[in-house]
Amino acid sequence: MGLASAYMTIPEFGTLVRTARVKRGLTLREAARKVGIDPSRLWRIEQGDRPPPPLPELRALADILDLSLADLLVAGGTSKAMLESLLWASRLSFGGREDFTPHHPDLWRKNTFVAKVLERRGAKVVVEAGQERLTALSFSAANALRVTIPPEAVLVMLGDVPRFAEANLLRARVAKSRMIGQLTNVVLACRGVELNSLLVGEQSLRPETEVWVAIPPAAIRTLPVEEEKE
């Protein structure tokens, strides 16, 4: 599926950009040159026939049109709830690359993999992990991301389908369970991928138990593959 076909038209974004451009007295060609894109592409974006551009061009649009980057992200399809999570995680400032030291680095490594980007809309991306599709946040235009899912952010639930706004919901099977100090490490077999979860206290989850897994998109850490240093 091509990039353009992964999007529906977004007239709200185009209208916002066109209105701000006219208000600033910029021609289509002048605005496109300042942003660094082709004028025909900017025209199609304003018409709602093309998806919003990647983050670097979004930032440039926000600067030259005197618009809020947050407003552009919301108009481009990033929900307000997800944007609030994004801001809370400081990703607007650090692009998901803030320094951190995980409490259980071995489990973080097991929950890290290279994922192909299937769809992109604003700051929201859909990546492929095994046979699962996960929604995450990324400002990169890269076609592949190194994805890390903190084990503490992998929520495990029994029973009926849970309701979580903006969360990734996966069906999984408990592969094994063990105590690590006062935490329980549950290894979950999803479709084509295995995830580690860290739960508080002792959890009575037996192997082969069918569970639901919820992962907040803002908790997933992403890094463009081409930016990695060997």
C-alpha positions, 0 to 999 in steps of 0.5 A: 500500500502506497503512502498516499493511499494510507491516508484519507483526505484531511481538508481541515489541515489544508484549510488551516494552512491555506488560511494562515498563508494568505493571512501572512501574505505569502504566495504558494510558491514563496511558502513552499520554498521556505518550507522546502517542498514542491509548490504543487505538493503544498497546493495538494496539501491545502486542497486536502488531496495529500497527507500532512508533511513529516515533522521537519516540514510541519515545524517549518510551516508552523514557523513561517505561518505563525501557527502552533505546532500542536494545532497543526498536529491536531488538524493533521489527525493527531487526537487531542488525547494523544497530543496531551500524552505526547506533551506529557512525555516531552516528545515535542521537545526531545523527539522521543530520544530523551535519556533514560536508564531502565530498571530492568535493561535485559527486559527492555532489550527483549522488548526492542525490535525494528519495525516497518512503518505501515501508516503515518498521520501527523505524529501517529504511526502504525508499525508492524511487530511480527503480525501485530500492528501497533500505534506509536508516536514518532516525528521521523519520516523514516520507513523503519523504526527501532521500537522499545516497549517498556515492560512496565507499560505492558498492561495484562488483563483477564476477561472481556475486551477492555476499553482503553482510549488510544491504547493498543489492544492485543490478544496474547497467551501467557508463555511463562511467569516468574518473580523478580524481586517484588515484581512479576515478569510475565512473558506474553506470546502475541502474533509473531512477537513475544513481549515482556511485562512487569506487574506489581506484586505476585500475579497468579497467571498460569502458562497458556492463560489467554489474556488481553494486553494494553499498551499506551502509544505514548509509552512506546519509545521510537528511534529512526533506524537510519539515525542509529550509530553503529 
